[in-house]
Amino acid sequence: MREVEWETLRWVDWYNNRRLLSTIGYITPAEAEEAFYENLAALDKAV
């Protein structure tokens, strides 16, 4: 049971942080989120 849980956690980590998303230019979700918040901060400064 412990091994199944560990492998599930590894897969969830990969899915949420490391997989490449083709629809947004083959970047990871973490990179996309970082770019989103950078854009949001830039917009706040512009206003």
C-alpha positions as CSV (number, residue, x, y, z in Angstrom):
1,M,0.0,0.0,0.0
2,R,2.8,2.4,0.9
3,E,4.5,1.9,-2.5
4,V,1.2,2.6,-4.4
5,E,0.8,5.8,-2.3
6,W,4.3,6.9,-3.0
7,E,4.0,6.3,-6.8
8,T,0.7,8.2,-6.9
9,L,2.3,11.2,-5.1
10,R,5.2,11.1,-7.6
11,W,2.7,11.1,-10.5
12,V,0.7,13.9,-9.1
13,D,3.8,16.0,-8.6
14,W,4.9,15.3,-12.2
15,Y,1.4,16.2,-13.5
16,N,1.2,19.4,-11.6
17,N,4.7,20.7,-11.9
18,R,6.8,19.0,-14.6
19,R,4.7,17.9,-17.6
20,L,5.0,19.9,-20.7
21,L,1.8,21.6,-21.9
22,S,1.7,21.7,-25.7
23,T,-1.2,24.2,-25.9
24,I,0.8,26.9,-24.2
25,G,4.2,26.4,-25.9
26,Y,5.6,23.3,-24.3
27,I,6.3,24.8,-20.9
28,T,5.6,23.3,-17.5
29,P,2.6,24.3,-15.4
30,A,5.0,25.9,-12.8
31,E,6.5,28.1,-15.5
32,A,3.1,29.1,-16.8
33,E,2.0,30.0,-13.3
34,E,5.1,32.1,-12.8
35,A,4.7,33.9,-16.1
36,F,1.0,34.6,-15.2
37,Y,1.9,36.2,-11.9
38,E,4.7,38.2,-13.5
39,N,2.3,39.5,-16.1
40,L,-0.3,40.3,-13.4
41,A,2.3,42.3,-11.4
42,A,3.4,44.2,-14.5
43,L,-0.2,45.1,-15.2
44,D,-0.6,46.4,-11.6
45,K,2.4,48.6,-12.0
46,A,1.2,50.0,-15.3
47,V,-2.1,51.1,-13.8
